[in-house]
Amino acid sequence: MNNLICETISSTRNKDKINIHGYIMLKDKNRKNLYYWRCEKYKTLSCYGCATTLLIEDQHYLKKALDHNHAAEASRAVIQEIVANSSQEIYLYLPSHDALRQSIKRICHINIPTEPQSLESFNISENMKKTLDGSNFLIRDSTIGYDRILIFITVENLKQLEISSFWIMDGTFKTVPIIFNQLYTIHGCVENENSCIMPLIYTLMSSKSEECYRRMFQNLIEYSEEQNIDLQPQFILTDFEKAIINATQAEFQNMQNKGCHFHLVQNVYRKVQHSGLATHYGTNEEFMEANEIMDWFENYYVHGIVQRRLRRSGNIVRHLPLFPPSLWSVTDNIEHAFPRTQNPVEAWHRRWKILVGNSYIGVFKIIKEIQKEQNQIKMNIESILRSIPRPLQKKKDRECEIRI
């Protein structure tokens, strides 16, 4: 059982409510001293965040909690308490809820440093270099010319990455501070009876150049060697960005690099549409047979475009394709039961966007959110290693995975 005591909130309608990590929860039901709660935004936002508490001597002790699909609003709990404990006479003179919320935010922001306007003026404080439980988190702060790279990872996450059978890597450009270009994450598979793909490395980058990607990997390898950890990934799945592909192949020679099958199919069809062939393909009955296309594709793309034929030997010199078959073929993925798409990472990106709340937020806020996310990941890893069953996936999610 968790030692966290949940704050009970007074309600104007005398309904049981508690505050768990800034989320207001409504009582669903109880069995003796075991209470079940669900998010107050269950209907408005279809949030399935829920919790279980154990009532001991009029105190609710948190036993279990599931994630929400939106950011926490601690100010709502404060406002709820103020309104519920105000008399009718005082309530008439209270500011609106929005005004109260803004006042609370202004007070909360008093001790937050002013947001830097450039990479050069950005200095990270000591408490932001640690996890919430005090472990080392910011392992490298690198500068390449005018660019900057911040790598966040714990030793425990690094150990999980070492034994992960595959890595999935991707960046998000929407939920990042203005002075940075992207938040790049490396996800690994934490395996036991209940395996799960989750983020293990968080990197804030001001560029997506091949040089910056290589520096990120070099710093990661250097730190892992300091911790006597050997990073030799067998399989790495990325999108079809040449900079990350080249950097991955340069720093991890003994691995298979694969591109996301979903992105491949998506971009091929976009090209078909852009060329005006989508309608033609669907309506023209005399469209070329697939066998002839496959022969052409093998002769002129798989083996490379013919550059010239040597007169003496008769050998053909070809230009290698930009993306060779080894990168996009899913044969090895299927054979070794590796993922074919970045869907788990895309799902995390959607969840992360909801948790962060804004598109372009401050760098101090994003680091605090990364610290909170790492705390959640730590608990998730512990649950998996202790073989605690995962919640059953929704039927539509299971069917989607089967189709893929």
C-alpha positions as CSV (number, residue, x, y, z in Angstrom):
1,M,0.0,0.0,0.0
2,N,1.1,3.5,-0.8
3,N,1.8,5.8,2.2
4,L,0.3,8.8,0.4
5,I,-2.6,10.3,2.4
6,C,-5.2,11.7,0.0
7,E,-6.7,15.1,0.8
8,T,-10.5,15.1,1.3
9,I,-12.3,18.0,-0.4
10,S,-15.5,19.6,0.8
11,S,-18.3,19.7,-1.8
12,T,-21.1,22.2,-2.1
13,R,-23.4,19.2,-2.8
14,N,-22.0,17.1,0.0
15,K,-20.5,14.6,-2.4
16,D,-17.4,12.7,-1.4
17,K,-14.3,14.0,-3.3
18,I,-10.5,13.6,-2.8
19,N,-7.5,15.2,-4.4
20,I,-4.9,12.8,-5.8
21,H,-1.8,14.4,-7.3
22,G,-3.8,17.5,-8.3
23,Y,-6.7,15.5,-9.8
24,I,-10.1,15.8,-8.2
25,M,-11.7,12.4,-7.9
26,L,-15.4,11.6,-7.2
27,K,-16.5,8.6,-5.2
28,D,-17.7,5.7,-7.3
29,K,-18.5,3.1,-4.7
30,N,-17.0,1.5,-1.6
31,R,-16.9,-1.9,0.0
32,K,-16.4,-1.5,3.7
33,N,-13.2,0.5,4.1
34,L,-12.1,0.1,0.4
35,Y,-13.1,3.1,-1.7
36,Y,-13.2,3.4,-5.5
37,W,-12.8,6.8,-7.2
38,R,-13.1,8.1,-10.7
39,C,-12.0,11.4,-12.3
40,E,-14.5,14.2,-12.1
41,K,-13.9,14.7,-15.9
42,Y,-15.1,11.2,-16.6
43,K,-18.0,12.5,-18.8
44,T,-16.7,15.8,-20.1
45,L,-13.3,14.5,-21.3
46,S,-14.0,10.8,-21.3
47,C,-11.2,10.4,-18.7
48,Y,-10.8,6.9,-17.3
49,G,-8.4,7.9,-14.6
50,C,-9.4,6.1,-11.4
51,A,-8.0,5.3,-8.0
52,T,-8.5,3.0,-5.0
53,T,-8.0,4.1,-1.4
54,L,-8.1,2.4,2.0
55,L,-9.9,4.2,4.8
56,I,-8.0,3.9,8.0
57,E,-8.9,6.1,11.0
58,D,-10.7,8.7,8.8
59,Q,-7.7,9.0,6.4
60,H,-7.7,7.8,2.8
61,Y,-4.5,6.0,1.9
62,L,-3.8,5.6,-1.8
63,K,-3.6,2.0,-2.8
64,K,-3.7,2.2,-6.6
65,A,-4.1,4.9,-9.3
66,L,-4.5,4.8,-13.1
67,D,-3.4,7.6,-15.5
68,H,-5.6,10.4,-16.6
69,N,-5.9,11.7,-20.2
70,H,-5.5,15.3,-19.2
71,A,-3.2,17.5,-17.1
72,A,-3.7,17.9,-13.4
73,E,-5.2,21.2,-12.1
74,A,-4.2,21.6,-8.4
75,S,-5.9,25.1,-8.5
76,R,-9.3,23.4,-8.9
77,A,-8.9,21.6,-5.6
78,V,-8.0,24.9,-3.9
79,I,-11.0,26.7,-5.4
80,Q,-13.3,23.8,-4.5
81,E,-12.2,24.0,-0.9
82,I,-12.6,27.8,-0.7
83,V,-16.1,27.8,-2.2
84,A,-17.3,24.8,-0.1
85,N,-16.2,26.4,3.1
86,S,-17.6,29.9,2.3
87,S,-20.9,31.2,3.7
88,Q,-23.6,32.4,1.4
89,E,-22.8,36.0,2.3
90,I,-19.1,35.6,1.5
91,Y,-19.7,33.5,-1.6
92,L,-21.6,36.4,-3.3
93,Y,-18.5,38.6,-3.2
94,L,-16.0,35.9,-4.3
95,P,-14.3,36.5,-7.8
96,S,-15.2,34.1,-10.6
97,H,-13.6,30.7,-10.8
98,D,-11.4,31.8,-13.7
99,A,-10.2,34.9,-11.7
100,L,-9.5,32.7,-8.6
101,R,-7.6,30.2,-10.8
102,Q,-5.4,33.0,-12.3
103,S,-4.6,34.4,-8.8
104,I,-3.5,30.9,-7.7
105,K,-1.3,30.5,-10.8
106,R,0.3,33.9,-10.2
107,I,1.2,32.9,-6.6
108,C,2.5,29.5,-7.7
109,H,4.7,31.2,-10.4
110,I,6.4,33.6,-7.9
111,N,9.3,31.2,-7.2
112,I,9.6,29.9,-10.8
113,P,12.6,31.4,-12.7
114,T,12.1,33.7,-15.6
115,E,12.0,31.8,-18.9
116,P,15.3,32.1,-20.9
117,Q,15.0,33.7,-24.3
118,S,18.1,31.9,-25.7
119,L,20.1,28.8,-25.2
120,E,23.1,30.8,-24.0
121,S,21.1,32.4,-21.2
122,F,19.6,29.1,-20.0
123,N,21.0,27.8,-16.8
124,I,19.5,24.7,-15.2
125,S,19.3,24.5,-11.4
126,E,20.6,21.6,-9.4
127,N,17.1,20.4,-8.4
128,M,16.2,20.1,-12.0
129,K,19.2,17.8,-12.6
130,K,17.7,15.2,-10.3
131,T,14.6,13.0,-10.3
132,L,11.9,13.6,-7.8
133,D,13.5,11.0,-5.5
134,G,16.9,12.7,-5.8
135,S,18.7,10.4,-8.3
136,N,20.9,11.8,-11.0
137,F,18.8,12.5,-14.1
138,L,20.5,15.1,-16.3
139,I,23.6,13.1,-17.4
140,R,24.9,15.4,-20.1
141,D,24.5,19.0,-21.2
142,S,26.3,19.3,-24.5
143,T,27.0,22.2,-26.8
144,I,27.7,21.9,-30.5
145,G,28.3,25.3,-32.0
146,Y,25.1,27.2,-31.4
147,D,23.1,24.0,-30.6
148,R,22.5,22.4,-27.2
149,I,21.5,18.9,-26.1
150,L,20.2,17.9,-22.7
151,I,20.0,14.1,-22.0
152,F,17.8,12.9,-19.1
153,I,18.1,9.3,-17.9
154,T,18.5,7.3,-14.7
155,V,20.9,4.4,-14.2
156,E,17.9,2.0,-13.7
157,N,16.4,3.1,-17.1
158,L,19.8,2.6,-18.7
159,K,20.0,-0.9,-17.3
160,Q,16.5,-1.6,-18.8
161,L,17.7,-0.2,-22.1
162,E,20.7,-2.5,-22.1
163,I,18.6,-5.6,-21.8
164,S,15.8,-4.4,-24.1
165,S,15.5,-6.6,-27.2
166,F,14.7,-3.5,-29.3
167,W,14.7,0.3,-29.2
168,I,12.1,2.6,-30.7
169,M,13.1,6.2,-31.2
170,D,11.2,9.3,-32.3
171,G,10.9,13.0,-31.6
172,T,8.0,15.4,-30.9
173,F,8.1,19.0,-32.1
174,K,4.9,20.3,-30.7
175,T,5.3,20.1,-26.9
176,V,8.7,21.6,-26.6
177,P,10.1,24.9,-25.2
178,I,10.6,27.7,-27.7
179,I,14.4,27.7,-27.4
180,F,14.5,23.9,-28.3
181,N,13.5,22.2,-31.5
182,Q,12.3,18.8,-30.3
183,L,12.0,16.4,-27.4
184,Y,13.6,13.2,-28.6
185,T,12.8,10.0,-26.7
186,I,14.2,6.5,-26.8
187,H,11.8,3.7,-25.8
188,G,12.6,0.2,-24.7
189,C,10.8,-2.9,-23.8
190,V,10.6,-3.7,-20.1
191,E,10.1,-7.4,-20.2
192,N,8.7,-9.9,-17.7
193,E,5.5,-11.8,-17.7
194,N,3.8,-8.5,-18.7
195,S,6.1,-6.7,-21.2
196,C,5.5,-3.0,-22.0
197,I,7.2,-0.4,-24.2
198,M,7.9,2.8,-22.3
199,P,10.2,5.9,-22.6
200,L,13.6,5.4,-20.9
201,I,15.6,8.4,-22.3
202,Y,14.4,12.0,-22.8
203,T,16.5,14.4,-24.8
204,L,15.9,18.1,-25.4
205,M,17.6,19.1,-28.7
206,S,17.8,22.5,-30.4
207,S,18.5,20.8,-33.8
208,K,17.8,17.6,-35.7
209,S,21.0,17.5,-37.6
210,E,23.0,14.3,-38.0
211,E,25.9,15.8,-36.0
212,C,23.6,16.4,-33.0
213,Y,22.1,13.0,-33.2
214,R,25.6,11.5,-33.2
215,R,26.6,13.6,-30.2
216,M,23.5,12.4,-28.4
217,F,24.5,8.7,-29.0
218,Q,28.2,9.4,-28.1
219,N,27.2,11.0,-24.8
220,L,24.9,8.1,-24.1
221,I,27.5,5.5,-24.8
222,E,30.1,7.4,-22.8
223,Y,27.9,7.6,-19.8
224,S,26.8,4.0,-20.0
225,E,30.5,2.9,-20.0
226,E,31.0,5.0,-16.8
227,Q,28.2,2.9,-15.2
228,N,29.7,-0.4,-16.5
229,I,26.7,-0.8,-18.8
230,D,27.2,-2.1,-22.4
231,L,24.7,-0.6,-24.9
232,Q,24.6,-2.8,-28.0
233,P,21.1,-2.7,-29.3
234,Q,20.1,-5.6,-31.6
235,F,17.3,-3.7,-33.4
236,I,16.4,0.0,-33.6
237,L,13.2,1.3,-35.1
238,T,13.1,4.9,-36.4
239,D,11.2,6.9,-38.9
240,F,12.6,7.6,-42.4
241,E,14.7,10.6,-41.4
242,K,18.1,10.3,-43.0
243,A,19.9,12.2,-40.2
244,I,18.8,9.8,-37.5
245,I,19.3,6.7,-39.7
246,N,22.9,7.8,-40.6
247,A,23.7,8.6,-36.9
248,T,22.3,5.3,-35.7
249,Q,24.3,3.3,-38.2
250,A,27.5,5.2,-37.5
251,E,27.4,4.8,-33.7
252,F,25.8,1.3,-33.4
253,Q,27.4,-0.8,-36.2
254,N,26.2,-4.2,-35.0
255,M,22.5,-3.7,-35.1
256,Q,19.6,-3.8,-37.5
257,N,18.0,-0.4,-38.4
258,K,14.4,-0.5,-39.5
259,G,12.0,2.2,-40.6
260,C,8.4,2.5,-39.4
261,H,6.1,0.5,-41.7
262,F,3.2,2.8,-41.0
263,H,5.1,5.9,-42.0
264,L,6.3,4.1,-45.2
265,V,2.8,3.1,-46.3
266,Q,1.5,6.5,-45.4
267,N,4.1,8.4,-47.4
268,V,3.8,6.1,-50.4
269,Y,0.1,6.7,-50.6
270,R,0.6,10.4,-50.1
271,K,2.9,10.3,-53.2
272,V,0.3,8.4,-55.1
273,Q,-2.3,11.0,-54.3
274,H,0.1,13.9,-55.0
275,S,0.8,12.4,-58.5
276,G,-3.0,12.2,-59.2
277,L,-2.9,8.4,-59.4
278,A,-5.4,7.5,-56.6
279,T,-8.5,8.0,-58.8
280,H,-6.9,6.5,-61.8
281,Y,-6.0,3.4,-59.9
282,G,-9.5,3.0,-58.6
283,T,-11.3,3.5,-61.9
284,N,-9.0,2.3,-64.7
285,E,-9.6,-1.5,-65.2
286,E,-6.6,-1.7,-67.5
287,F,-4.2,-0.6,-64.7
288,M,-1.0,-2.6,-65.0
289,E,-0.9,-6.0,-63.3
290,A,1.0,-6.2,-59.9
291,N,3.4,-8.8,-61.2
292,E,4.9,-6.5,-63.8
293,I,5.2,-3.7,-61.3
294,M,7.0,-6.0,-58.9
295,D,9.5,-7.0,-61.5
296,W,10.2,-3.4,-62.4
297,F,10.5,-2.5,-58.7
298,E,13.0,-5.3,-58.1
299,N,15.1,-4.5,-61.1
300,Y,15.2,-0.7,-60.9
301,Y,14.8,0.1,-57.2
302,V,15.6,-2.9,-54.9
303,H,19.0,-3.4,-56.7
304,G,19.4,0.3,-57.3
305,I,19.1,2.5,-60.4
306,V,21.3,1.5,-63.3
307,Q,24.1,4.0,-63.7
308,R,26.1,2.3,-66.5
309,R,27.1,-1.1,-67.9
310,L,30.8,-1.9,-68.0
311,R,31.9,-2.9,-71.5
312,R,34.6,-5.4,-70.7
313,S,33.0,-7.3,-67.9
314,G,29.3,-6.6,-68.7
315,N,28.8,-5.8,-65.0
316,I,26.1,-3.2,-64.1
317,V,27.0,-0.2,-61.9
318,R,24.0,1.0,-59.9
319,H,23.1,3.9,-57.7
320,L,22.0,2.5,-54.3
321,P,18.5,3.4,-53.3
322,L,18.0,6.1,-50.7
323,F,16.2,3.7,-48.5
324,P,17.4,0.1,-49.2
325,P,15.1,-2.9,-48.7
326,S,16.9,-3.9,-45.4
327,L,15.5,-0.7,-43.9
328,W,11.8,-1.0,-44.9
329,S,11.3,-4.8,-45.3
330,V,9.4,-6.2,-42.3
331,T,10.5,-9.8,-42.8
332,D,13.0,-9.7,-39.9
333,N,10.5,-7.9,-37.7
334,I,8.0,-10.7,-38.1
335,E,10.6,-13.4,-37.7
336,H,11.9,-12.0,-34.4
337,A,8.6,-10.7,-33.2
338,F,9.8,-7.1,-33.2
339,P,7.4,-4.1,-33.7
340,R,6.8,-3.0,-37.3
341,T,5.6,0.5,-36.4
342,Q,6.2,3.3,-33.9
343,N,2.6,3.2,-32.7
344,P,3.5,2.7,-29.0
345,V,5.6,5.9,-29.2
346,E,2.9,7.8,-31.1
347,A,0.5,6.8,-28.4
348,W,2.9,8.2,-25.8
349,H,3.2,11.4,-27.7
350,R,-0.6,11.9,-27.6
351,R,-0.6,11.2,-23.9
352,W,2.3,13.5,-23.3
353,K,0.6,16.3,-25.2
354,I,-2.5,16.0,-23.0
355,L,-0.4,15.9,-19.8
356,V,1.7,19.0,-20.8
357,G,-1.4,20.9,-21.9
358,N,0.2,23.5,-24.2
359,S,2.1,23.3,-27.5
360,Y,5.1,25.6,-26.8
361,I,5.7,25.8,-23.0
362,G,8.5,27.0,-20.9
363,V,11.7,25.0,-20.5
364,F,11.4,24.9,-16.7
365,K,7.9,23.6,-17.0
366,I,8.8,20.9,-19.5
367,I,11.7,19.6,-17.3
368,K,9.3,19.4,-14.3
369,E,6.9,17.4,-16.5
370,I,9.7,15.1,-17.5
371,Q,10.6,14.6,-13.9
372,K,7.0,13.7,-13.1
373,E,6.8,11.3,-16.1
374,Q,10.0,9.6,-15.0
375,N,8.5,9.1,-11.5
376,Q,5.5,7.4,-13.2
377,I,7.7,5.3,-15.4
378,K,9.7,4.2,-12.4
379,M,6.6,2.9,-10.7
380,N,5.4,1.2,-14.0
381,I,8.7,-0.6,-14.3
382,E,8.5,-1.8,-10.7
383,S,5.0,-3.1,-11.3
384,I,6.1,-5.0,-14.4
385,L,9.1,-6.5,-12.7
386,R,6.8,-7.6,-9.8
387,S,4.5,-9.2,-12.4
388,I,1.5,-7.1,-11.5
389,P,-1.0,-7.6,-14.3
390,R,-1.6,-4.7,-16.7
391,P,-5.1,-3.3,-17.3
392,L,-6.9,-5.0,-20.2
393,Q,-6.6,-3.1,-23.4
394,K,-9.7,-1.7,-25.1
395,K,-11.2,-4.0,-27.7
396,K,-10.6,-1.4,-30.5
397,D,-6.9,-1.1,-29.5
398,R,-6.5,-4.9,-29.6
399,E,-8.2,-5.1,-33.0
400,C,-5.9,-2.3,-34.3
401,E,-2.8,-4.1,-33.2
402,I,-4.0,-7.4,-34.8
403,R,-4.7,-5.5,-38.1
404,I,-1.2,-4.0,-38.1
